[in-house]
Amino acid sequence: MAQEVKGVIARGKGQPVELTTVLVPDPGPGEAVVRVQACGVCHTDLHYREGGINDDFPFLLGHEAAGVVEQVGAGVTDLEPGDFVVLNWRAVCGSCRACRRGKPWYCFSTFNASQPMTLSDGTALSPALGIGAFAEKTLVHSGQCTKVSPAARAAAVGLLGCGVMAGVGAAVNTGGVSRGDSVAVIGCGGVGDGAIAGARIAGAAKIIAVDMDPRKLEWAKGFGATHTIDARSADVVSAIQDLTEGFGADVVIDAVGRPETWKQAFYARDLAGTVVLVGVPTPDMQLEMPLIDFFSRGGSLKSSWYGDCLPTRDFPMLVDLYQQGRFDLDAFVSEEIALDQVEAAFDKMHKGEVLRSVVVF
């Protein structure tokens, strides 16, 4: 029997979000109903509202979440009611060609719940990234639930569900940052600061934060940046080279995802260094560069999908570091808000006033 809950939806491109009644069905085979405790307001949710992902309106927004399992469907053996979980949007299948090769973080056939959540009139909702957690409860595939310590603060660890994990993973998993490396991060929002924190965890000796907003550069220092570059007044490539004995950084992470920032990342790395693209470009963006530069500089050019994370491996490890005081997840939480304040949070995000607003239930 479906449960009535309150949820935040986007009905049409560019329209303000709406708080309304959502029907959440009982879990079917392989599914789970999760009572959401906290959900971060991510740029991806804004992209959904603006029609930048697809036009499958209406959307049930929210995906960066933690909560408690309330019900499980048939065949679910690794979850039970009462488990505290962080939700993820890449529930690996275990059988696709990536999983068979032992690289499940690339899984090409991830799972979502098969049943739709709906409006009161029966209209099916498209859950953001297969989650839809701007709601008191949500229906997901059981593989989207990763158990972590129930003593952890939901508003903080829920951020591992998207932006923070994307950033940390871009540095640690995709970029392979190791002890003594020099790292530059272009764009110091939630993802970029996650990359800075990940580089610090990995033991980078020099971590250079690049942004056009002085507030964000100041925030970046708190996550581990040893140097900052204001891109409004400095030539980014030259400034990074000056800080790395003229060579460029070992790893440069583009957390913006624009042609101009990617070029900065490319030319600001050392010979045979690594560029990681974790910022998401729009489909219309084009890149034009001399092909000889790719050959002559060598190294690796990588895209980072969700930080190339494996939730069952990475979430519990990062929560452990958080609880040990070695990874300050709390610092990503700029404010805690109510469910009816999501639209205002989008405005603050757009103005760069917050790292993360987090809906707390």
C-alpha positions as CSV (number, residue, x, y, z in Angstrom):
1,M,0.0,0.0,0.0
2,A,1.4,3.4,-1.0
3,Q,2.4,5.9,1.7
4,E,1.7,9.6,1.4
5,V,4.7,11.8,2.2
6,K,5.7,15.4,1.5
7,G,8.2,15.9,-1.4
8,V,9.7,18.6,-3.5
9,I,9.1,18.3,-7.3
10,A,9.9,20.3,-10.4
11,R,7.0,20.4,-12.8
12,G,8.6,22.2,-15.7
13,K,11.8,23.8,-17.0
14,G,12.8,26.8,-15.0
15,Q,9.7,26.7,-12.8
16,P,10.0,27.2,-9.1
17,V,10.0,23.9,-7.2
18,E,6.8,22.8,-5.4
19,L,6.2,21.1,-2.1
20,T,3.5,18.5,-2.6
21,T,2.1,15.0,-1.7
22,V,4.1,12.1,-3.1
23,L,2.9,8.5,-3.0
24,V,5.7,6.0,-2.2
25,P,4.8,2.3,-2.9
26,D,5.7,-0.6,-0.8
27,P,9.0,-2.0,-1.9
28,G,9.0,-4.7,-4.6
29,P,11.7,-7.4,-5.2
30,G,15.1,-5.9,-4.6
31,E,13.8,-2.6,-3.4
32,A,13.8,-0.6,-0.2
33,V,11.9,2.3,1.3
34,V,14.2,4.7,3.2
35,R,13.0,7.3,5.7
36,V,15.2,10.2,4.7
37,Q,16.9,12.1,7.5
38,A,18.9,14.6,5.5
39,C,19.5,15.5,1.8
40,G,21.9,18.0,0.4
41,V,20.9,20.6,-2.2
42,C,23.2,19.8,-5.1
43,H,23.9,21.6,-8.4
44,T,22.6,18.5,-10.2
45,D,19.1,19.1,-8.7
46,L,19.2,22.6,-10.1
47,H,20.2,21.2,-13.5
48,Y,17.2,18.9,-13.4
49,R,14.9,21.8,-12.6
50,E,16.4,23.8,-15.5
51,G,15.9,20.9,-17.9
52,G,19.7,20.5,-18.3
53,I,19.6,16.7,-17.7
54,N,16.5,15.7,-19.7
55,D,12.9,16.7,-20.1
56,D,11.2,13.8,-18.1
57,F,9.2,16.2,-15.9
58,P,7.9,16.1,-13.3
59,F,11.0,15.3,-11.3
60,L,11.2,14.3,-7.7
61,L,14.4,16.1,-6.8
62,G,17.1,15.3,-4.2
63,H,19.8,12.6,-4.3
64,E,22.6,13.4,-1.8
65,A,21.0,11.7,1.2
66,A,21.2,9.6,4.3
67,G,18.4,7.9,6.2
68,V,17.1,4.8,7.8
69,V,15.7,1.7,6.0
70,E,12.1,1.3,6.8
71,Q,11.0,-1.6,4.6
72,V,12.7,-4.1,2.3
73,G,11.2,-6.1,-0.6
74,A,11.5,-9.7,-1.5
75,G,15.0,-11.1,-2.1
76,V,16.8,-8.3,-0.1
77,T,19.2,-10.1,2.2
78,D,21.9,-7.4,3.0
79,L,19.6,-4.8,4.4
80,E,17.0,-4.8,7.2
81,P,14.7,-2.2,8.7
82,G,16.6,0.1,11.1
83,D,19.9,0.1,9.0
84,F,21.4,3.6,8.7
85,V,22.4,4.1,5.1
86,V,23.9,6.7,2.7
87,L,22.1,6.6,-0.7
88,N,24.1,6.3,-3.9
89,W,23.1,6.6,-7.6
90,R,25.4,3.9,-9.0
91,A,24.2,0.6,-7.6
92,V,26.5,-1.9,-9.3
93,C,25.1,-4.9,-11.2
94,G,28.0,-7.3,-10.6
95,S,27.6,-8.9,-14.0
96,C,28.3,-6.3,-16.8
97,R,31.6,-6.3,-18.6
98,A,33.1,-3.7,-16.2
99,C,32.1,-5.6,-13.2
100,R,33.4,-8.9,-14.7
101,R,36.8,-7.2,-15.3
102,G,37.0,-6.3,-11.6
103,K,36.2,-2.6,-12.1
104,P,32.7,-2.3,-10.7
105,W,33.1,1.5,-10.2
106,Y,32.7,1.7,-14.0
107,C,29.5,-0.5,-13.9
108,F,27.6,0.0,-17.2
109,S,24.3,-1.4,-15.9
110,T,23.5,0.2,-12.6
111,F,20.2,-0.4,-10.8
112,N,17.3,1.8,-9.8
113,A,13.9,0.9,-8.3
114,S,11.6,-0.5,-10.9
115,Q,8.4,1.0,-9.4
116,P,7.6,4.7,-9.9
117,M,6.7,7.1,-7.1
118,T,3.7,9.2,-8.1
119,L,1.7,12.3,-7.5
120,S,-1.8,11.8,-5.9
121,D,-3.4,11.8,-9.3
122,G,-1.1,8.8,-10.4
123,T,1.4,10.9,-12.5
124,A,4.7,9.1,-12.4
125,L,7.7,11.0,-11.0
126,S,11.2,10.9,-12.4
127,P,13.5,10.6,-9.3
128,A,16.7,12.7,-9.6
129,L,19.5,10.3,-10.3
130,G,17.2,7.4,-9.5
131,I,16.8,8.5,-5.9
132,G,14.4,11.4,-5.3
133,A,15.3,12.2,-1.7
134,F,13.7,15.7,-1.2
135,A,10.9,13.7,0.4
136,E,10.2,12.3,3.8
137,K,10.6,8.8,2.4
138,T,11.9,7.4,-0.9
139,L,11.9,4.1,-2.8
140,V,15.2,2.9,-4.2
141,H,16.9,-0.3,-5.3
142,S,18.5,-2.0,-2.3
143,G,21.9,-1.7,-4.0
144,Q,21.6,2.1,-3.7
145,C,21.8,1.8,0.1
146,T,25.2,1.6,1.7
147,K,25.3,0.9,5.4
148,V,27.5,3.2,7.5
149,S,27.9,3.8,11.3
150,P,24.6,4.9,12.8
151,A,26.5,7.2,15.1
152,A,27.4,9.5,12.2
153,R,25.6,12.8,11.6
154,A,23.2,12.3,8.7
155,A,23.5,15.9,7.4
156,A,27.2,15.4,6.9
157,V,27.6,11.8,5.7
158,G,24.7,12.1,3.3
159,L,26.9,14.5,1.2
160,L,29.0,11.4,0.3
161,G,26.1,10.4,-1.9
162,C,27.2,12.8,-4.6
163,G,29.3,16.0,-4.6
164,V,31.8,15.3,-1.8
165,M,32.4,11.8,-3.0
166,A,32.9,13.0,-6.6
167,G,35.6,15.4,-5.4
168,V,37.4,13.1,-3.0
169,G,37.3,10.3,-5.6
170,A,38.5,12.5,-8.4
171,A,41.7,13.1,-6.4
172,V,42.2,9.7,-4.7
173,N,40.6,7.2,-7.2
174,T,40.8,8.8,-10.6
175,G,43.8,11.1,-10.1
176,G,45.8,8.6,-8.0
177,V,47.2,11.4,-5.8
178,S,49.9,10.0,-3.6
179,R,52.3,11.2,-0.9
180,G,54.4,14.2,-1.8
181,D,52.4,15.1,-5.0
182,S,51.6,18.6,-6.1
183,V,47.9,19.0,-6.9
184,A,45.9,21.9,-8.3
185,V,42.1,22.1,-8.1
186,I,40.3,24.5,-10.4
187,G,36.9,25.4,-9.0
188,C,36.4,25.4,-5.2
189,G,32.7,24.6,-4.7
190,G,31.6,21.4,-2.9
191,V,33.2,19.1,-5.5
192,G,36.4,21.1,-5.7
193,D,36.7,21.3,-1.9
194,G,36.1,17.5,-1.8
195,A,39.1,17.1,-4.2
196,I,41.2,19.3,-2.0
197,A,40.2,17.3,1.1
198,G,40.9,14.0,-0.8
199,A,44.4,15.3,-1.8
200,R,45.2,16.1,1.8
201,I,44.0,12.6,2.9
202,A,46.3,11.1,0.3
203,G,49.3,13.0,1.5
204,A,49.8,15.6,-1.2
205,A,52.6,18.0,-0.3
206,K,51.3,21.0,-2.1
207,I,47.6,21.7,-2.8
208,I,46.7,24.7,-4.9
209,A,43.2,26.0,-5.0
210,V,42.0,28.1,-7.9
211,D,38.8,30.1,-8.1
212,M,37.4,33.5,-8.9
213,D,35.5,34.0,-5.6
214,P,37.7,35.1,-2.6
215,R,35.2,33.5,-0.2
216,K,35.6,30.1,-1.9
217,L,39.4,30.4,-1.8
218,E,39.2,31.1,1.9
219,W,36.9,28.0,2.4
220,A,39.4,26.0,0.4
221,K,42.1,26.6,3.0
222,G,40.0,25.0,5.6
223,F,39.9,21.8,3.6
224,G,43.7,21.6,3.1
225,A,44.7,24.1,0.3
226,T,48.3,25.2,1.0
227,H,48.2,27.9,-1.7
228,T,45.4,29.9,-3.5
229,I,45.1,31.6,-6.8
230,D,42.5,34.2,-7.6
231,A,41.7,33.5,-11.3
232,R,40.3,37.1,-11.7
233,S,43.7,38.7,-11.5
234,A,46.3,35.9,-12.2
235,D,47.2,33.9,-15.2
236,V,46.2,30.5,-13.8
237,V,48.7,28.4,-15.7
238,S,51.7,30.6,-15.0
239,A,50.7,30.9,-11.3
240,I,50.5,27.1,-10.9
241,Q,53.9,26.7,-12.6
242,D,55.4,29.4,-10.4
243,L,54.3,27.4,-7.3
244,T,55.7,24.2,-8.7
245,E,59.3,25.2,-9.6
246,G,58.2,26.0,-13.1
247,F,57.1,22.5,-14.0
248,G,53.4,22.4,-13.3
249,A,51.4,20.2,-10.9
250,D,51.5,16.4,-10.8
251,V,47.7,16.3,-10.8
252,V,45.3,19.0,-11.9
253,I,41.6,18.6,-11.3
254,D,39.0,20.6,-13.2
255,A,36.0,20.8,-11.0
256,V,34.3,23.4,-13.2
257,G,34.0,21.6,-16.5
258,R,34.4,24.4,-19.1
259,P,36.7,24.4,-22.2
260,E,38.7,27.3,-20.7
261,T,39.2,25.6,-17.3
262,W,40.1,22.3,-19.0
263,K,42.8,24.0,-21.1
264,Q,44.1,25.6,-17.9
265,A,44.3,22.2,-16.3
266,F,46.0,20.7,-19.3
267,Y,48.7,23.3,-19.6
268,A,49.2,23.7,-15.8
269,R,50.2,20.1,-15.3
270,D,53.8,18.7,-15.3
271,L,55.0,16.7,-18.3
272,A,53.5,13.2,-18.0
273,G,51.2,14.6,-15.3
274,T,47.5,13.9,-15.0
275,V,44.4,15.9,-15.8
276,V,41.1,14.9,-14.2
277,L,37.8,16.3,-15.4
278,V,35.1,16.0,-12.7
279,G,33.1,19.2,-13.5
280,V,30.3,18.4,-15.9
281,P,30.3,20.3,-19.2
282,T,27.1,21.1,-21.1
283,P,26.4,19.3,-24.4
284,D,27.1,22.4,-26.5
285,M,30.7,23.0,-25.2
286,Q,33.5,22.4,-27.7
287,L,37.2,22.0,-27.3
288,E,39.8,23.0,-30.0
289,M,43.5,22.5,-29.4
290,P,46.6,21.5,-31.3
291,L,46.9,17.7,-31.4
292,I,50.7,17.9,-31.1
293,D,50.3,19.3,-27.6
294,F,48.5,16.1,-26.5
295,F,51.4,14.0,-27.9
296,S,54.2,16.1,-26.7
297,R,53.1,16.5,-23.1
298,G,52.3,12.9,-22.5
299,G,50.6,11.8,-19.3
300,S,47.0,11.0,-18.6
301,L,43.7,12.8,-19.4
302,K,40.9,11.3,-17.4
303,S,37.2,11.9,-16.7
304,S,36.0,11.0,-13.2
305,W,32.5,9.5,-13.0
306,Y,31.2,9.9,-9.4
307,G,34.8,10.0,-8.3
308,D,35.2,6.4,-9.7
309,C,33.9,5.3,-6.3
310,L,32.6,2.0,-5.1
311,P,30.1,3.0,-2.4
312,T,30.5,-0.2,-0.4
313,R,34.2,0.3,-0.2
314,D,34.5,4.1,0.0
315,F,31.5,5.3,2.0
316,P,32.3,3.4,5.2
317,M,36.0,4.3,5.0
318,L,35.3,8.0,4.6
319,V,32.7,7.9,7.5
320,D,35.4,6.2,9.6
321,L,37.8,9.0,8.8
322,Y,35.1,11.5,9.6
323,Q,34.4,10.0,13.0
324,Q,38.2,9.9,13.7
325,G,38.4,13.6,13.1
326,R,40.5,13.2,10.0
327,F,38.0,14.3,7.4
328,D,35.8,17.3,8.3
329,L,32.5,16.5,6.5
330,D,30.7,19.0,8.8
331,A,32.6,21.8,7.2
332,F,30.7,21.2,3.9
333,V,27.4,21.9,5.6
334,S,26.8,25.6,5.3
335,E,23.2,25.5,6.6
336,E,20.4,23.1,7.6
337,I,17.1,24.0,6.1
338,A,13.5,22.7,6.0
339,L,12.0,21.0,3.0
340,D,10.0,24.1,1.9
341,Q,13.3,26.1,1.7
342,V,14.8,24.3,-1.3
343,E,14.0,27.0,-3.8
344,A,15.7,29.6,-1.6
345,A,18.7,27.2,-1.3
346,F,19.0,27.1,-5.1
347,D,19.2,30.9,-5.1
348,K,22.0,30.9,-2.5
349,M,23.8,28.2,-4.4
350,H,23.6,30.2,-7.7
351,K,25.1,33.3,-5.9
352,G,27.9,31.2,-4.4
353,E,26.9,31.9,-0.8
354,V,27.0,28.3,0.4
355,L,28.9,25.1,-0.1
356,R,25.9,23.0,0.8
357,S,22.4,23.7,2.1
358,V,21.1,20.5,3.6
359,V,17.5,19.6,4.1
360,V,17.0,18.0,7.5
361,F,13.8,16.1,8.4
